[in-house]
Amino acid sequence: MSSGETRAFLRRLFDAAVAAADPMRCVPPHLPVPPKGRTLVLGAGKGSAAMAKAVEDHWSGELSGLIVTRYGSGVPCRRIEVVEAAHPVPDAKGRETARRILDLARTARPDDLVLCLISG
């Protein structure tokens, strides 16, 4: 295999790996059936906003939630609030959003579903 062929092969492998990790592709097949109660989407991390968007786009029931991601990684969502904050060292906005996420999690009832979207 020539150096050009090796490079092209490695590029195809890389592109396939990136495509497989795309939240729009990998999140929907793992979504559960909507519950009797509410669906809360909570999350944190650089990829959490993209995962939240994938949930929104493929969720048939009602949902709401709160995600915190780093500055510049936000993705517009309609039903899930996305907050951008400092990373890796949390700022006041990140700490406040983390507190709000915990408060929201505490409202979950037995018939509710909590989808927790965590990325690194």
Biopython code that builds the backbone (N, CA, C, O; Angstrom):
import numpy as np
from Bio.PDB.StructureBuilder import StructureBuilder

atoms = [
    (1, "MET", "N", (0.852, -1.162, 0.000)),
    (1, "MET", "CA", (0.000, 0.000, 0.000)),
    (1, "MET", "C", (0.902, 1.230, 0.000)),
    (1, "MET", "O", (1.811, 1.346, 0.822)),
    (2, "SER", "N", (0.645, 2.132, -0.916)),
    (2, "SER", "CA", (1.463, 3.343, -1.016)),
    (2, "SER", "C", (1.124, 4.298, 0.128)),
    (2, "SER", "O", (0.120, 4.129, 0.820)),
    (3, "SER", "N", (1.962, 5.282, 0.306)),
    (3, "SER", "CA", (1.736, 6.273, 1.353)),
    (3, "SER", "C", (0.430, 7.029, 1.125)),
    (3, "SER", "O", (-0.277, 7.334, 2.085)),
    (4, "GLY", "N", (0.098, 7.335, -0.130)),
    (4, "GLY", "CA", (-1.164, 8.007, -0.449)),
    (4, "GLY", "C", (-2.365, 7.130, -0.144)),
    (4, "GLY", "O", (-3.383, 7.608, 0.355)),
    (5, "GLU", "N", (-2.241, 5.834, -0.447)),
    (5, "GLU", "CA", (-3.339, 4.897, -0.155)),
    (5, "GLU", "C", (-3.526, 4.725, 1.355)),
    (5, "GLU", "O", (-4.649, 4.645, 1.854)),
    (6, "THR", "N", (-2.404, 4.671, 2.061)),
    (6, "THR", "CA", (-2.469, 4.550, 3.518)),
    (6, "THR", "C", (-3.148, 5.773, 4.119)),
    (6, "THR", "O", (-4.007, 5.654, 4.993)),
    (7, "ARG", "N", (-2.757, 6.933, 3.646)),
    (7, "ARG", "CA", (-3.345, 8.188, 4.132)),
    (7, "ARG", "C", (-4.855, 8.210, 3.858)),
    (7, "ARG", "O", (-5.632, 8.579, 4.739)),
    (8, "ALA", "N", (-5.273, 7.824, 2.662)),
    (8, "ALA", "CA", (-6.699, 7.811, 2.302)),
    (8, "ALA", "C", (-7.457, 6.806, 3.168)),
    (8, "ALA", "O", (-8.569, 7.081, 3.616)),
    (9, "PHE", "N", (-6.852, 5.645, 3.399)),
    (9, "PHE", "CA", (-7.481, 4.627, 4.237)),
    (9, "PHE", "C", (-7.670, 5.141, 5.667)),
    (9, "PHE", "O", (-8.744, 4.994, 6.251)),
    (10, "LEU", "N", (-6.617, 5.743, 6.221)),
    (10, "LEU", "CA", (-6.700, 6.274, 7.579)),
    (10, "LEU", "C", (-7.730, 7.398, 7.668)),
    (10, "LEU", "O", (-8.434, 7.524, 8.671)),
    (11, "ARG", "N", (-7.815, 8.205, 6.625)),
    (11, "ARG", "CA", (-8.815, 9.283, 6.612)),
    (11, "ARG", "C", (-10.234, 8.702, 6.624)),
    (11, "ARG", "O", (-11.105, 9.217, 7.324)),
    (12, "ARG", "N", (-10.469, 7.639, 5.859)),
    (12, "ARG", "CA", (-11.790, 6.994, 5.847)),
    (12, "ARG", "C", (-12.127, 6.419, 7.223)),
    (12, "ARG", "O", (-13.266, 6.517, 7.680)),
    (13, "LEU", "N", (-11.135, 5.820, 7.879)),
    (13, "LEU", "CA", (-11.348, 5.300, 9.232)),
    (13, "LEU", "C", (-11.712, 6.423, 10.202)),
    (13, "LEU", "O", (-12.641, 6.294, 10.999)),
    (14, "PHE", "N", (-10.975, 7.515, 10.124)),
    (14, "PHE", "CA", (-11.243, 8.661, 10.989)),
    (14, "PHE", "C", (-12.644, 9.211, 10.742)),
    (14, "PHE", "O", (-13.395, 9.448, 11.688)),
    (15, "ASP", "N", (-12.997, 9.412, 9.482)),
    (15, "ASP", "CA", (-14.322, 9.941, 9.134)),
    (15, "ASP", "C", (-15.437, 9.018, 9.624)),
    (15, "ASP", "O", (-16.475, 9.494, 10.084)),
    (16, "ALA", "N", (-15.232, 7.710, 9.530)),
    (16, "ALA", "CA", (-16.235, 6.746, 10.001)),
    (16, "ALA", "C", (-16.393, 6.830, 11.520)),
    (16, "ALA", "O", (-17.508, 6.749, 12.034)),
    (17, "ALA", "N", (-15.288, 6.990, 12.231)),
    (17, "ALA", "CA", (-15.347, 7.099, 13.693)),
    (17, "ALA", "C", (-16.079, 8.367, 14.116)),
    (17, "ALA", "O", (-16.901, 8.333, 15.032)),
    (18, "VAL", "N", (-15.788, 9.475, 13.461)),
    (18, "VAL", "CA", (-16.461, 10.739, 13.780)),
    (18, "VAL", "C", (-17.954, 10.635, 13.475)),
    (18, "VAL", "O", (-18.777, 11.085, 14.272)),
    (19, "ALA", "N", (-18.309, 10.054, 12.349)),
    (19, "ALA", "CA", (-19.725, 9.897, 11.980)),
    (19, "ALA", "C", (-20.455, 9.013, 12.989)),
    (19, "ALA", "O", (-21.606, 9.285, 13.329)),
    (20, "ALA", "N", (-19.803, 7.969, 13.466)),
    (20, "ALA", "CA", (-20.434, 7.053, 14.426)),
    (20, "ALA", "C", (-20.699, 7.732, 15.766)),
    (20, "ALA", "O", (-21.605, 7.330, 16.496)),
    (21, "ALA", "N", (-19.915, 8.757, 16.093)),
    (21, "ALA", "CA", (-20.078, 9.466, 17.364)),
    (21, "ALA", "C", (-21.022, 10.658, 17.263)),
    (21, "ALA", "O", (-21.246, 11.341, 18.262)),
    (22, "ASP", "N", (-21.577, 10.924, 16.095)),
    (22, "ASP", "CA", (-22.497, 12.047, 15.911)),
    (22, "ASP", "C", (-23.762, 11.798, 16.727)),
    (22, "ASP", "O", (-24.435, 10.789, 16.518)),
    (23, "PRO", "N", (-24.104, 12.706, 17.664)),
    (23, "PRO", "CA", (-25.300, 12.494, 18.488)),
    (23, "PRO", "C", (-26.579, 12.275, 17.680)),
    (23, "PRO", "O", (-27.444, 11.507, 18.103)),
    (24, "MET", "N", (-26.715, 12.924, 16.543)),
    (24, "MET", "CA", (-27.921, 12.734, 15.732)),
    (24, "MET", "C", (-28.025, 11.300, 15.218)),
    (24, "MET", "O", (-29.107, 10.834, 14.861)),
    (25, "ARG", "N", (-26.907, 10.621, 15.186)),
    (25, "ARG", "CA", (-26.878, 9.240, 14.706)),
    (25, "ARG", "C", (-26.902, 8.228, 15.856)),
    (25, "ARG", "O", (-27.582, 7.205, 15.771)),
    (26, "CYS", "N", (-26.163, 8.513, 16.922)),
    (26, "CYS", "CA", (-26.012, 7.485, 17.960)),
    (26, "CYS", "C", (-26.991, 7.607, 19.122)),
    (26, "CYS", "O", (-27.189, 6.624, 19.835)),
    (27, "VAL", "N", (-27.610, 8.758, 19.349)),
    (27, "VAL", "CA", (-28.548, 8.899, 20.467)),
    (27, "VAL", "C", (-29.925, 8.298, 20.171)),
    (27, "VAL", "O", (-30.419, 7.517, 20.985)),
    (28, "PRO", "N", (-30.570, 8.627, 19.040)),
    (28, "PRO", "CA", (-31.954, 8.172, 18.810)),
    (28, "PRO", "C", (-32.215, 6.674, 18.980)),
    (28, "PRO", "O", (-33.250, 6.316, 19.542)),
    (29, "PRO", "N", (-31.332, 5.782, 18.524)),
    (29, "PRO", "CA", (-31.646, 4.353, 18.686)),
    (29, "PRO", "C", (-31.732, 3.893, 20.145)),
    (29, "PRO", "O", (-32.256, 2.815, 20.425)),
    (30, "HIS", "N", (-31.224, 4.702, 21.067)),
    (30, "HIS", "CA", (-31.188, 4.304, 22.474)),
    (30, "HIS", "C", (-32.238, 5.012, 23.329)),
    (30, "HIS", "O", (-32.256, 4.850, 24.549)),
    (31, "LEU", "N", (-33.106, 5.792, 22.697)),
    (31, "LEU", "CA", (-34.133, 6.485, 23.464)),
    (31, "LEU", "C", (-35.228, 5.510, 23.885)),
    (31, "LEU", "O", (-35.682, 4.699, 23.077)),
    (32, "PRO", "N", (-35.655, 5.587, 25.148)),
    (32, "PRO", "CA", (-36.710, 4.689, 25.625)),
    (32, "PRO", "C", (-38.097, 5.178, 25.204)),
    (32, "PRO", "O", (-38.245, 6.245, 24.608)),
    (33, "VAL", "N", (-39.082, 4.389, 25.521)),
    (33, "VAL", "CA", (-40.476, 4.763, 25.286)),
    (33, "VAL", "C", (-40.825, 5.888, 26.261)),
    (33, "VAL", "O", (-40.410, 5.837, 27.419)),
    (34, "PRO", "N", (-41.579, 6.907, 25.824)),
    (34, "PRO", "CA", (-41.968, 7.976, 26.756)),
    (34, "PRO", "C", (-42.718, 7.410, 27.970)),
    (34, "PRO", "O", (-43.504, 6.472, 27.836)),
    (35, "PRO", "N", (-42.472, 7.981, 29.146)),
    (35, "PRO", "CA", (-43.083, 7.474, 30.375)),
    (35, "PRO", "C", (-44.512, 7.983, 30.549)),
    (35, "PRO", "O", (-45.012, 8.776, 29.752)),
    (36, "LYS", "N", (-45.156, 7.500, 31.619)),
    (36, "LYS", "CA", (-46.478, 8.021, 31.986)),
    (36, "LYS", "C", (-46.351, 9.449, 32.499)),
    (36, "LYS", "O", (-47.238, 10.275, 32.284)),
    (37, "GLY", "N", (-45.259, 9.729, 33.168)),
    (37, "GLY", "CA", (-45.031, 11.053, 33.750)),
    (37, "GLY", "C", (-44.259, 11.959, 32.805)),
    (37, "GLY", "O", (-44.326, 11.832, 31.582)),
    (38, "ARG", "N", (-43.535, 12.865, 33.411)),
    (38, "ARG", "CA", (-42.740, 13.834, 32.647)),
    (38, "ARG", "C", (-41.433, 13.209, 32.170)),
    (38, "ARG", "O", (-40.976, 12.193, 32.694)),
    (39, "THR", "N", (-40.852, 13.846, 31.166)),
    (39, "THR", "CA", (-39.498, 13.503, 30.749)),
    (39, "THR", "C", (-38.627, 14.720, 31.004)),
    (39, "THR", "O", (-38.871, 15.797, 30.460)),
    (40, "LEU", "N", (-37.604, 14.539, 31.840)),
    (40, "LEU", "CA", (-36.652, 15.597, 32.151)),
    (40, "LEU", "C", (-35.320, 15.242, 31.514)),
    (40, "LEU", "O", (-34.829, 14.124, 31.665)),
    (41, "VAL", "N", (-34.744, 16.187, 30.809)),
    (41, "VAL", "CA", (-33.433, 15.990, 30.194)),
    (41, "VAL", "C", (-32.448, 16.874, 30.949)),
    (41, "VAL", "O", (-32.576, 18.098, 30.951)),
    (42, "LEU", "N", (-31.471, 16.249, 31.586)),
    (42, "LEU", "CA", (-30.467, 16.958, 32.359)),
    (42, "LEU", "C", (-29.102, 16.562, 31.830)),
    (42, "LEU", "O", (-28.898, 15.414, 31.435)),
    (43, "GLY", "N", (-28.167, 17.499, 31.819)),
    (43, "GLY", "CA", (-26.869, 17.100, 31.318)),
    (43, "GLY", "C", (-25.788, 18.137, 31.482)),
    (43, "GLY", "O", (-26.035, 19.292, 31.831)),
    (44, "ALA", "N", (-24.570, 17.677, 31.215)),
    (44, "ALA", "CA", (-23.397, 18.528, 31.304)),
    (44, "ALA", "C", (-22.314, 17.971, 30.393)),
    (44, "ALA", "O", (-22.226, 16.765, 30.161)),
    (45, "GLY", "N", (-21.499, 18.873, 29.887)),
    (45, "GLY", "CA", (-20.368, 18.473, 29.063)),
    (45, "GLY", "C", (-20.389, 19.131, 27.700)),
    (45, "GLY", "O", (-21.392, 19.705, 27.276)),
    (46, "LYS", "N", (-19.259, 19.034, 27.027)),
    (46, "LYS", "CA", (-19.102, 19.696, 25.724)),
    (46, "LYS", "C", (-20.071, 19.178, 24.679)),
    (46, "LYS", "O", (-20.507, 19.943, 23.819)),
    (47, "GLY", "N", (-20.418, 17.908, 24.728)),
    (47, "GLY", "CA", (-21.323, 17.336, 23.736)),
    (47, "GLY", "C", (-22.768, 17.240, 24.189)),
    (47, "GLY", "O", (-23.619, 16.757, 23.443)),
    (48, "SER", "N", (-23.057, 17.696, 25.409)),
    (48, "SER", "CA", (-24.408, 17.519, 25.954)),
    (48, "SER", "C", (-25.465, 18.305, 25.190)),
    (48, "SER", "O", (-26.594, 17.833, 25.054)),
    (49, "ALA", "N", (-25.133, 19.481, 24.694)),
    (49, "ALA", "CA", (-26.126, 20.273, 23.951)),
    (49, "ALA", "C", (-26.485, 19.594, 22.631)),
    (49, "ALA", "O", (-27.654, 19.576, 22.244)),
    (50, "ALA", "N", (-25.503, 19.042, 21.945)),
    (50, "ALA", "CA", (-25.784, 18.321, 20.692)),
    (50, "ALA", "C", (-26.622, 17.073, 20.970)),
    (50, "ALA", "O", (-27.501, 16.727, 20.181)),
    (51, "MET", "N", (-26.350, 16.397, 22.092)),
    (51, "MET", "CA", (-27.167, 15.237, 22.455)),
    (51, "MET", "C", (-28.593, 15.667, 22.792)),
    (51, "MET", "O", (-29.550, 14.979, 22.438)),
    (52, "ALA", "N", (-28.738, 16.809, 23.478)),
    (52, "ALA", "CA", (-30.075, 17.319, 23.806)),
    (52, "ALA", "C", (-30.860, 17.631, 22.536)),
    (52, "ALA", "O", (-32.054, 17.341, 22.453)),
    (53, "LYS", "N", (-30.199, 18.214, 21.563)),
    (53, "LYS", "CA", (-30.854, 18.504, 20.281)),
    (53, "LYS", "C", (-31.306, 17.207, 19.614)),
    (53, "LYS", "O", (-32.398, 17.153, 19.049)),
    (54, "ALA", "N", (-30.489, 16.177, 19.670)),
    (54, "ALA", "CA", (-30.859, 14.881, 19.090)),
    (54, "ALA", "C", (-32.077, 14.301, 19.803)),
    (54, "ALA", "O", (-32.966, 13.742, 19.160)),
    (55, "VAL", "N", (-32.122, 14.433, 21.129)),
    (55, "VAL", "CA", (-33.287, 13.950, 21.875)),
    (55, "VAL", "C", (-34.522, 14.725, 21.440)),
    (55, "VAL", "O", (-35.553, 14.129, 21.130)),
    (56, "GLU", "N", (-34.424, 16.050, 21.414)),
    (56, "GLU", "CA", (-35.568, 16.875, 21.001)),
    (56, "GLU", "C", (-36.085, 16.487, 19.621)),
    (56, "GLU", "O", (-37.291, 16.348, 19.417)),
    (57, "ASP", "N", (-35.185, 16.318, 18.696)),
    (57, "ASP", "CA", (-35.580, 16.034, 17.311)),
    (57, "ASP", "C", (-36.208, 14.656, 17.132)),
    (57, "ASP", "O", (-36.910, 14.422, 16.149)),
    (58, "HIS", "N", (-35.964, 13.743, 18.069)),
    (58, "HIS", "CA", (-36.450, 12.370, 17.906)),
    (58, "HIS", "C", (-37.400, 11.921, 19.017)),
    (58, "HIS", "O", (-37.755, 10.744, 19.078)),
    (59, "TRP", "N", (-37.811, 12.826, 19.886)),
    (59, "TRP", "CA", (-38.671, 12.471, 21.008)),
    (59, "TRP", "C", (-40.113, 12.773, 20.656)),
    (59, "TRP", "O", (-40.443, 13.896, 20.275)),
    (60, "SER", "N", (-40.970, 11.774, 20.782)),
    (60, "SER", "CA", (-42.370, 11.942, 20.388)),
    (60, "SER", "C", (-43.222, 12.564, 21.487)),
    (60, "SER", "O", (-44.279, 13.126, 21.200)),
    (61, "GLY", "N", (-42.791, 12.476, 22.718)),
    (61, "GLY", "CA", (-43.585, 13.011, 23.820)),
    (61, "GLY", "C", (-43.121, 14.384, 24.256)),
    (61, "GLY", "O", (-42.231, 14.989, 23.658)),
    (62, "GLU", "N", (-43.753, 14.856, 25.319)),
    (62, "GLU", "CA", (-43.365, 16.136, 25.901)),
    (62, "GLU", "C", (-42.059, 15.952, 26.658)),
    (62, "GLU", "O", (-41.779, 14.873, 27.180)),
    (63, "LEU", "N", (-41.271, 17.002, 26.712)),
    (63, "LEU", "CA", (-40.050, 16.964, 27.503)),
    (63, "LEU", "C", (-39.612, 18.373, 27.828)),
    (63, "LEU", "O", (-40.006, 19.339, 27.175)),
    (64, "SER", "N", (-38.788, 18.464, 28.856)),
    (64, "SER", "CA", (-38.172, 19.728, 29.246)),
    (64, "SER", "C", (-36.847, 19.378, 29.896)),
    (64, "SER", "O", (-36.574, 18.212, 30.181)),
    (65, "GLY", "N", (-36.029, 20.385, 30.126)),
    (65, "GLY", "CA", (-34.775, 20.082, 30.779)),
    (65, "GLY", "C", (-33.799, 21.225, 30.782)),
    (65, "GLY", "O", (-34.116, 22.344, 30.380)),
    (66, "LEU", "N", (-32.600, 20.920, 31.246)),
    (66, "LEU", "CA", (-31.544, 21.905, 31.411)),
    (66, "LEU", "C", (-30.194, 21.228, 31.193)),
    (66, "LEU", "O", (-29.900, 20.184, 31.776)),
    (67, "ILE", "N", (-29.390, 21.843, 30.345)),
    (67, "ILE", "CA", (-28.057, 21.341, 29.995)),
    (67, "ILE", "C", (-27.051, 22.462, 30.236)),
    (67, "ILE", "O", (-27.346, 23.625, 29.965)),
    (68, "VAL", "N", (-25.874, 22.125, 30.741)),
    (68, "VAL", "CA", (-24.785, 23.097, 30.818)),
    (68, "VAL", "C", (-23.637, 22.583, 29.958)),
    (68, "VAL", "O", (-23.232, 21.425, 30.066)),
    (69, "THR", "N", (-23.123, 23.455, 29.108)),
    (69, "THR", "CA", (-22.025, 23.107, 28.212)),
    (69, "THR", "C", (-21.011, 24.246, 28.233)),
    (69, "THR", "O", (-21.281, 25.303, 28.802)),
    (70, "ARG", "N", (-19.874, 24.046, 27.634)),
    (70, "ARG", "CA", (-18.858, 25.103, 27.662)),
    (70, "ARG", "C", (-19.222, 26.206, 26.669)),
    (70, "ARG", "O", (-19.991, 25.996, 25.731)),
    (71, "TYR", "N", (-18.655, 27.367, 26.900)),
    (71, "TYR", "CA", (-18.858, 28.488, 25.987)),
    (71, "TYR", "C", (-18.474, 28.064, 24.573)),
    (71, "TYR", "O", (-17.425, 27.457, 24.357)),
    (72, "GLY", "N", (-19.335, 28.390, 23.620)),
    (72, "GLY", "CA", (-19.077, 28.063, 22.223)),
    (72, "GLY", "C", (-19.585, 26.707, 21.788)),
    (72, "GLY", "O", (-19.508, 26.375, 20.606)),
    (73, "SER", "N", (-20.109, 25.907, 22.718)),
    (73, "SER", "CA", (-20.590, 24.566, 22.370)),
    (73, "SER", "C", (-22.110, 24.443, 22.421)),
    (73, "SER", "O", (-22.649, 23.347, 22.267)),
    (74, "GLY", "N", (-22.799, 25.552, 22.633)),
    (74, "GLY", "CA", (-24.256, 25.518, 22.700)),
    (74, "GLY", "C", (-24.886, 25.177, 21.361)),
    (74, "GLY", "O", (-24.341, 25.496, 20.304)),
    (75, "VAL", "N", (-26.022, 24.535, 21.416)),
    (75, "VAL", "CA", (-26.812, 24.185, 20.238)),
    (75, "VAL", "C", (-28.235, 24.650, 20.540)),
    (75, "VAL", "O", (-28.758, 24.361, 21.616)),
    (76, "PRO", "N", (-28.872, 25.366, 19.608)),
    (76, "PRO", "CA", (-30.236, 25.840, 19.882)),
    (76, "PRO", "C", (-31.217, 24.684, 20.077)),
    (76, "PRO", "O", (-31.303, 23.779, 19.247)),
    (77, "CYS", "N", (-31.943, 24.728, 21.174)),
    (77, "CYS", "CA", (-32.988, 23.756, 21.472)),
    (77, "CYS", "C", (-34.277, 24.518, 21.773)),
    (77, "CYS", "O", (-34.240, 25.656, 22.238)),
    (78, "ARG", "N", (-35.392, 23.893, 21.509)),
    (78, "ARG", "CA", (-36.691, 24.529, 21.741)),
    (78, "ARG", "C", (-37.252, 24.217, 23.125)),
    (78, "ARG", "O", (-37.836, 25.089, 23.768)),
    (79, "ARG", "N", (-37.081, 22.991, 23.580)),
    (79, "ARG", "CA", (-37.725, 22.559, 24.822)),
    (79, "ARG", "C", (-36.746, 22.317, 25.961)),
    (79, "ARG", "O", (-37.157, 22.148, 27.109)),
    (80, "ILE", "N", (-35.483, 22.301, 25.658)),
    (80, "ILE", "CA", (-34.449, 22.076, 26.668)),
    (80, "ILE", "C", (-33.595, 23.335, 26.737)),
    (80, "ILE", "O", (-33.066, 23.790, 25.723)),
    (81, "GLU", "N", (-33.463, 23.894, 27.934)),
    (81, "GLU", "CA", (-32.638, 25.090, 28.107)),
    (81, "GLU", "C", (-31.164, 24.695, 28.054)),
    (81, "GLU", "O", (-30.735, 23.762, 28.733)),
    (82, "VAL", "N", (-30.405, 25.410, 27.248)),
    (82, "VAL", "CA", (-28.969, 25.166, 27.124)),
    (82, "VAL", "C", (-28.238, 26.397, 27.653)),
    (82, "VAL", "O", (-28.451, 27.508, 27.168)),
    (83, "VAL", "N", (-27.380, 26.194, 28.645)),
    (83, "VAL", "CA", (-26.607, 27.275, 29.242)),
    (83, "VAL", "C", (-25.135, 27.029, 28.948)),
    (83, "VAL", "O", (-24.634, 25.921, 29.138)),
    (84, "GLU", "N", (-24.448, 28.060, 28.485)),
    (84, "GLU", "CA", (-23.003, 27.969, 28.260)),
    (84, "GLU", "C", (-22.283, 28.554, 29.468)),
    (84, "GLU", "O", (-22.675, 29.597, 29.992)),
    (85, "ALA", "N", (-21.227, 27.872, 29.906)),
    (85, "ALA", "CA", (-20.454, 28.307, 31.066)),
    (85, "ALA", "C", (-18.994, 27.908, 30.860)),
    (85, "ALA", "O", (-18.651, 27.255, 29.874)),
    (86, "ALA", "N", (-18.139, 28.310, 31.804)),
    (86, "ALA", "CA", (-16.699, 28.056, 31.684)),
    (86, "ALA", "C", (-16.373, 26.571, 31.854)),
    (86, "ALA", "O", (-17.053, 25.840, 32.574)),
    (87, "HIS", "N", (-15.310, 26.155, 31.166)),
    (87, "HIS", "CA", (-14.816, 24.782, 31.241)),
    (87, "HIS", "C", (-13.323, 24.812, 30.926)),
    (87, "HIS", "O", (-12.942, 25.495, 29.975)),
    (88, "PRO", "N", (-12.474, 24.133, 31.644)),
    (88, "PRO", "CA", (-12.760, 23.090, 32.627)),
    (88, "PRO", "C", (-12.972, 23.622, 34.052)),
    (88, "PRO", "O", (-13.498, 22.897, 34.897)),
    (89, "VAL", "N", (-12.578, 24.863, 34.334)),
    (89, "VAL", "CA", (-12.786, 25.410, 35.673)),
    (89, "VAL", "C", (-14.123, 26.143, 35.690)),
    (89, "VAL", "O", (-14.290, 27.125, 34.967)),
    (90, "PRO", "N", (-15.084, 25.686, 36.502)),
    (90, "PRO", "CA", (-16.416, 26.297, 36.497)),
    (90, "PRO", "C", (-16.384, 27.762, 36.930)),
    (90, "PRO", "O", (-15.626, 28.146, 37.820)),
    (91, "ASP", "N", (-17.213, 28.558, 36.288)),
    (91, "ASP", "CA", (-17.408, 29.938, 36.710)),
    (91, "ASP", "C", (-18.730, 30.021, 37.475)),
    (91, "ASP", "O", (-19.388, 29.003, 37.688)),
    (92, "ALA", "N", (-19.118, 31.229, 37.888)),
    (92, "ALA", "CA", (-20.355, 31.397, 38.658)),
    (92, "ALA", "C", (-21.564, 30.905, 37.873)),
    (92, "ALA", "O", (-22.481, 30.317, 38.447)),
    (93, "LYS", "N", (-21.572, 31.140, 36.573)),
    (93, "LYS", "CA", (-22.698, 30.698, 35.743)),
    (93, "LYS", "C", (-22.797, 29.172, 35.735)),
    (93, "LYS", "O", (-23.895, 28.621, 35.811)),
    (94, "GLY", "N", (-21.666, 28.495, 35.644)),
    (94, "GLY", "CA", (-21.653, 27.035, 35.663)),
    (94, "GLY", "C", (-22.100, 26.474, 37.003)),
    (94, "GLY", "O", (-22.851, 25.500, 37.055)),
    (95, "ARG", "N", (-21.636, 27.093, 38.093)),
    (95, "ARG", "CA", (-22.044, 26.635, 39.426)),
    (95, "ARG", "C", (-23.543, 26.833, 39.632)),
    (95, "ARG", "O", (-24.220, 25.955, 40.166)),
    (96, "GLU", "N", (-24.061, 27.981, 39.211)),
    (96, "GLU", "CA", (-25.495, 28.252, 39.350)),
    (96, "GLU", "C", (-26.316, 27.278, 38.514)),
    (96, "GLU", "O", (-27.356, 26.799, 38.963)),
    (97, "THR", "N", (-25.858, 26.985, 37.309)),
    (97, "THR", "CA", (-26.591, 26.046, 36.454)),
    (97, "THR", "C", (-26.540, 24.638, 37.033)),
    (97, "THR", "O", (-27.531, 23.910, 36.969)),
    (98, "ALA", "N", (-25.411, 24.245, 37.594)),
    (98, "ALA", "CA", (-25.315, 22.930, 38.245)),
    (98, "ALA", "C", (-26.312, 22.837, 39.402)),
    (98, "ALA", "O", (-26.959, 21.806, 39.582)),
    (99, "ARG", "N", (-26.435, 23.907, 40.182)),
    (99, "ARG", "CA", (-27.412, 23.926, 41.275)),
    (99, "ARG", "C", (-28.829, 23.787, 40.731)),
    (99, "ARG", "O", (-29.641, 23.052, 41.293)),
    (100, "ARG", "N", (-29.130, 24.491, 39.635)),
    (100, "ARG", "CA", (-30.461, 24.407, 39.023)),
    (100, "ARG", "C", (-30.744, 22.995, 38.500)),
    (100, "ARG", "O", (-31.868, 22.503, 38.601)),
    (101, "ILE", "N", (-29.720, 22.350, 37.941)),
    (101, "ILE", "CA", (-29.891, 20.973, 37.455)),
    (101, "ILE", "C", (-30.235, 20.051, 38.628)),
    (101, "ILE", "O", (-31.142, 19.225, 38.523)),
    (102, "LEU", "N", (-29.516, 20.191, 39.740)),
    (102, "LEU", "CA", (-29.815, 19.375, 40.926)),
    (102, "LEU", "C", (-31.226, 19.647, 41.441)),
    (102, "LEU", "O", (-31.948, 18.718, 41.802)),
    (103, "ASP", "N", (-31.616, 20.914, 41.473)),
    (103, "ASP", "CA", (-32.975, 21.257, 41.918)),
    (103, "ASP", "C", (-34.023, 20.618, 41.012)),
    (103, "ASP", "O", (-35.030, 20.096, 41.490)),
    (104, "LEU", "N", (-33.783, 20.660, 39.716)),
    (104, "LEU", "CA", (-34.726, 20.061, 38.765)),
    (104, "LEU", "C", (-34.775, 18.540, 38.946)),
    (104, "LEU", "O", (-35.850, 17.943, 38.897)),
    (105, "ALA", "N", (-33.623, 17.923, 39.152)),
    (105, "ALA", "CA", (-33.576, 16.467, 39.364)),
    (105, "ALA", "C", (-34.379, 16.072, 40.600)),
    (105, "ALA", "O", (-35.016, 15.019, 40.624)),
    (106, "ARG", "N", (-34.346, 16.910, 41.610)),
    (106, "ARG", "CA", (-35.079, 16.611, 42.852)),
    (106, "ARG", "C", (-36.591, 16.644, 42.662)),
    (106, "ARG", "O", (-37.325, 16.130, 43.506)),
    (107, "THR", "N", (-37.072, 17.237, 41.573)),
    (107, "THR", "CA", (-38.520, 17.289, 41.326)),
    (107, "THR", "C", (-39.038, 16.016, 40.662)),
    (107, "THR", "O", (-40.248, 15.846, 40.513)),
    (108, "ALA", "N", (-38.138, 15.124, 40.264)),
    (108, "ALA", "CA", (-38.554, 13.894, 39.568)),
    (108, "ALA", "C", (-39.415, 13.027, 40.483)),
    (108, "ALA", "O", (-39.119, 12.840, 41.663)),
    (109, "ARG", "N", (-40.482, 12.511, 39.897)),
    (109, "ARG", "CA", (-41.412, 11.627, 40.607)),
    (109, "ARG", "C", (-41.254, 10.205, 40.057)),
    (109, "ARG", "O", (-40.589, 10.012, 39.040)),
    (110, "PRO", "N", (-41.851, 9.219, 40.709)),
    (110, "PRO", "CA", (-41.691, 7.825, 40.275)),
    (110, "PRO", "C", (-42.107, 7.549, 38.827)),
    (110, "PRO", "O", (-41.512, 6.689, 38.177)),
    (111, "ASP", "N", (-43.107, 8.251, 38.312)),
    (111, "ASP", "CA", (-43.556, 8.018, 36.932)),
    (111, "ASP", "C", (-42.785, 8.831, 35.898)),
    (111, "ASP", "O", (-43.045, 8.713, 34.701)),
    (112, "ASP", "N", (-41.842, 9.651, 36.345)),
    (112, "ASP", "CA", (-41.062, 10.487, 35.431)),
    (112, "ASP", "C", (-39.851, 9.719, 34.906)),
    (112, "ASP", "O", (-39.394, 8.746, 35.506)),
    (113, "LEU", "N", (-39.357, 10.186, 33.782)),
    (113, "LEU", "CA", (-38.120, 9.658, 33.202)),
    (113, "LEU", "C", (-37.101, 10.782, 33.200)),
    (113, "LEU", "O", (-37.392, 11.886, 32.740)),
    (114, "VAL", "N", (-35.909, 10.509, 33.710)),
    (114, "VAL", "CA", (-34.817, 11.475, 33.668)),
    (114, "VAL", "C", (-33.777, 10.942, 32.696)),
    (114, "VAL", "O", (-33.179, 9.891, 32.924)),
    (115, "LEU", "N", (-33.570, 11.677, 31.612)),
    (115, "LEU", "CA", (-32.500, 11.351, 30.667)),
    (115, "LEU", "C", (-31.309, 12.214, 31.050)),
    (115, "LEU", "O", (-31.392, 13.441, 31.013)),
    (116, "CYS", "N", (-30.215, 11.588, 31.412)),
    (116, "CYS", "CA", (-29.017, 12.303, 31.846)),
    (116, "CYS", "C", (-27.972, 12.214, 30.743)),
    (116, "CYS", "O", (-27.467, 11.133, 30.437)),
    (117, "LEU", "N", (-27.657, 13.348, 30.155)),
    (117, "LEU", "CA", (-26.733, 13.413, 29.018)),
    (117, "LEU", "C", (-25.398, 13.980, 29.495)),
    (117, "LEU", "O", (-25.283, 15.180, 29.747)),
    (118, "ILE", "N", (-24.408, 13.130, 29.615)),
    (118, "ILE", "CA", (-23.090, 13.521, 30.110)),
    (118, "ILE", "C", (-22.057, 13.235, 29.026)),
    (118, "ILE", "O", (-22.029, 12.148, 28.450)),
    (119, "SER", "N", (-21.214, 14.221, 28.759)),
    (119, "SER", "CA", (-20.133, 14.000, 27.792)),
    (119, "SER", "C", (-18.839, 14.532, 28.378)),
    (119, "SER", "O", (-18.844, 15.320, 29.324)),
    (120, "GLY", "N", (-17.733, 14.090, 27.804)),
    (120, "GLY", "CA", (-16.437, 14.529, 28.300)),
    (120, "GLY", "C", (-15.735, 15.401, 27.321)),
    (120, "GLY", "O", (-14.624, 15.859, 27.587)),
]
sb = StructureBuilder()
sb.init_structure("model")
sb.init_model(0)
sb.init_chain("A")
sb.init_seg("    ")
for serial, (resi, resn, name, xyz) in enumerate(atoms, 1):
    if name == "N":
        sb.init_residue(resn, " ", resi, " ")
    sb.init_atom(name, np.array(xyz, "f"), 0.0, 1.0, " ", f" {name:<3s}", serial, name[0])
structure = sb.get_structure()
